[in-house]
């Protein structure tokens, strides 16, 4: 008996290719326990036999994931849950990630140590294993259909190891599903912490390669969809687990070296989420949004009590936050009221001009070119640390037996601010005004014809986005302890700036909550870790955006509307005989 399909791979070749893939992955995994180079001059000390280090650890993880996905394709008992959405694509993606990490390691060792002669046999074994894994995985079919169902001797042997063909998946008890959610967020915390804590650029590049391919493989395998269904089912528990995981980060750090990166990531992500209201929900292209961050930062700096302030006042923290938010709101209304009657490119040009006007204005308010308010190019330095109900954020404190430094204190404060912004975004997006924003974004003319006041709705979005950016700016001023005009430009190698903020929203996924958070994390962490590239950072950033817009224009985390919009084929998936007209139908009826 045969099954009609487009797959032409012989049945005998399928288990053979899978077996070779597994063997190649196992060979690569074993190579990580051998020495890859003879000298410890290369970062990570890859000279130890029996104990992986540095890039070897990343290769080991990638090879283990590849091996598990490959064994899952055999249908071995206990491993079928790894690939609920398919077995072959995850194997290929994980294998490519391992090969990419091995190739980068080879190149890095050869360049830094002066040639491939510095490579030990263990590195060559790992490279050969990775090549075998990728080559064999390419021999696997693109789906699960085969041309013949007659079992071969190899298949009969494998059938003895396989679990019975499942019917409907057995539903797990509630406690097990909750445990899976908690474990997933715990693993996520470890992965993010590992990336932030990477001590040298080579390790971070390998981390980006292997994690990128591994996460894509998890999506292709269907595991992320299954986890998403669980988090939707237990939404409250998932939100609590996410908050606990994020709050646990400072307790994993022994110094403030990497906590400062995490604080800036939260600031960047919070501002990006505020911009997502303007761009993602209302569809207003704002190219000067970073100016509202600057308005909040300068306001908080001028009322902080610093000796460089022209006003000589010192507000408590809650009052400075409210003042920064209020001033940003006023600027949002003042700028938005005369400009939001424009659309498209014209609106983008006006907002770009506002961003440049703000930077130039604060640079000229130095007592020479204008009134003495902002100290001009020198900015407002020596901003004192926050003191909230006797808790000094600039001093170390012992919490639950862990010592938290100053940046850890600001991290927890910024985490609370981000939670506030997330709540505002989620509530506003699902409200009546949020639906009006989406209607304006999709077709302003049609929305106006249905009775929506387009100008008022857009002004609310503009003002709300400016307010959220101002709140983030008040915390940023105290974290940086100084504010200068150069921090608020349209484009530059270091975020946050307007170009990186807009890219974070588009990269992560417009109109979503988690999308801009992930996009902002990547766009801040990558430049911070790859500072050795210097001027080539923007080149790599541009290439990454080109590739992303080509292969995933809807962003990393896209909503259903964006997926349908960017991947619409215009045709229905129907059997071929349906497209043959009435002739085929008449023939079948006559038969």
Secondary structure, DSSP 8 states (H G I E B T S, - for coil): -----S----HHHHHHHHHHHHHHHHHHHHHTTS-SBS-TTSTT-TT-SSS--THHHHHHHHHHHHHHHHHHHTTBTTTGGGGTT-SHHHHHHHHHHHHHHHHHHHHHHHHHHTSGGGB-HHHHHHHHHHHHHHHHHTTS-SSS--S-----HHHHHHHTTB-----S-----HHHHHHHHHHHHHHHHHHHHHHHT--SHHHHHHHHHHHHHHHHHHHHHTHHHHHHHHHHHTHHHHHHHHHHHHHTGGGG-SSSTTHHHHHHHHHHHHHHHHHHIIIIIT----S-THHHHHHHHHHHHHTBT-TT-SS--B--HHHHHHHHHHHHHHHHHHHHHHHTT--HHHHHHHHHHHHHHHHHHHHH-BSSSS-BSS-GGG-B------EETTEETTS-EEETTEEE-HHHHHHHHHHHHHHHHHHHHHHHHTSHHHHHHHHHHH-HHHHHHTT--HHHHHHHHHHHHHHHHHHHHHHHHHHHS-B-GGGS-SS-SSSSSHHHHHHHHHHH-TT-SHHHHHHHHHHHHHHHH-GGGTTHHHHHHHHHHHHHHHH-TT-SS--HHHHHHHS--SS----GGGGG-HHHHHHHHH-
